[in-house]
Amino acid sequence: MDFDIHHPEVLDAVRRALAEDIGSGDLTTNATVDANLMATGRFIARQPMTVCGVELIELVFAELGGVDFLGTHMHSGERAAPGDVLATVRGKARTLLTGERVALNFQQRLSGIATMTRKHADAIAGTGCKVLDTRKTTPGLRRLEKWATVCGGATNHRIGLFDAVLIKNNHITAAGGVRQALERVRTAGVPHGVAIEIEVRTRGELEEALTFNADHLLLDNLTPDEAAEWIGFIAGRAKVELSGGMKLERMREYATTGADYISVGALTHSAVAVDINFRVSLETA
């Protein structure tokens, strides 16, 4: 996915986050901070991390106004160490204090996803297998969270239901079987070039999918030994994705089975936010 920081979905997410947090006004800041006071704020990493979301700081403060300088010292996809300054912003102290939590929330959440993804990508480096993300994202934040997985070294799976076909077990049941599901897809007028993938749960389904020329197979909940056996049988006749409770400590074991992809829902549904601090220093006349 080519990420556009000014995509309408991204701008909408930032505006909704600010409206949610500020509402009718920042009561604390407006009551305690002089309207003309100027300050400089620095976003600082407090732990090792893969950075993502620092570019959103500009959008947050552009919406609020009152900022006359913003410098980003690190960019999404880079690795930061504790103490590294990710960005510096200068402007009215009220603006900095009002916008800090939204700016931090985006960076901490997205950097948490990127950091977790990087661990998975590093675990299978050199095997030829790629990490895929999933649709198990926070509602309304998918574009941002899938950006974060790419920053961490993953490859985007389908963005939504509209850009690829993934025939899963319930579709197979509803269609009446693997053959019927594949035939229906091929006669349904799916746009040319759209990826078509099918989940198979048994050796019988696997053989049927290959007989009817499936070109991308999803193998779910297999052990590494089972995956290696099935992939040996497939023998390059289709691309293979492994899925189902993939744990970091076993990623390399699965990646060396010959699989093309491993999809990991935990990248987005279980990532822990990283620790980023915002420190303000006041300017004196």
Summary of the structure (lengths in Angstrom):
residues: 285
radius of gyration: 23.0
end to end distance: 47.2
largest distance: 78.4
contacts: 905
relative contact order: 0.16
helix: 42%
strand: 20%
